[in-house]
Amino acid sequence: MRYLGTNSVSPKNKYADEAFEGKIRQPVHCDMIHDHLDFPFAMTVNIPFVDTSVDNGATEFWLGTHFQGNNGIKDPALDGPWIAGEYLEKRRLERPPIRPPISKGSLLIRDMRLWHAGIANETSNPRIMLSMVRPLFSSNEASFRQLVRQFNADHLPRNKQGNG
Ligand SMILES: O=C(O)CCC(=O)C(=O)O
């Protein structure tokens, strides 16, 4: 479990409080700052503890972006998982983001690579949401090690491929 009580990437980063009234929106990001694998490898589960709506900052989702994840498109000027503006603007023209209302207690399960952002809460009631990231494979599973070997073979120079 990453946090309970606010809903942001990390309590340490400056966008941690967008769940409360009057805060700024998060930059668009995928979960986790490391480069992503090219296949589904982790899921995020969100459970809002209050009904979410556009007014209280319902999360913005960029559908279809999980196929790309964050590979090579993080903003190098910012210290974080944030997607660079040029990629956001390109994607916005292809398929703009959505902000669906989500009922309290719903389970929202998404590929961890999906671009998303928490939005400023315009109400005086905190928008509380539980957020958990779970791997889809155990790192001991042969099938997972095979996928990582294949990924490395496709993406890394031969001297950096290791044994997977
Ligand atoms: O505050 C939000 O709605 C988004 C939180 C978030 O970035 C996450 O759960 O990974």
The ligand as an ORCA input file, in Angstrom:
! r2SCAN-3c Opt
* xyz 0 1
  O      -5.316     12.031     -6.915
  C      -5.644     11.311     -7.845
  O      -6.791     11.261     -8.228
  C      -4.597     10.490     -8.561
  C      -3.740      9.784     -7.612
  C      -2.638      9.042     -8.283
  O      -1.841      9.616     -8.961
  C      -2.567      7.588     -8.122
  O      -3.404      6.988     -7.471
  O      -1.627      7.008     -8.675
*
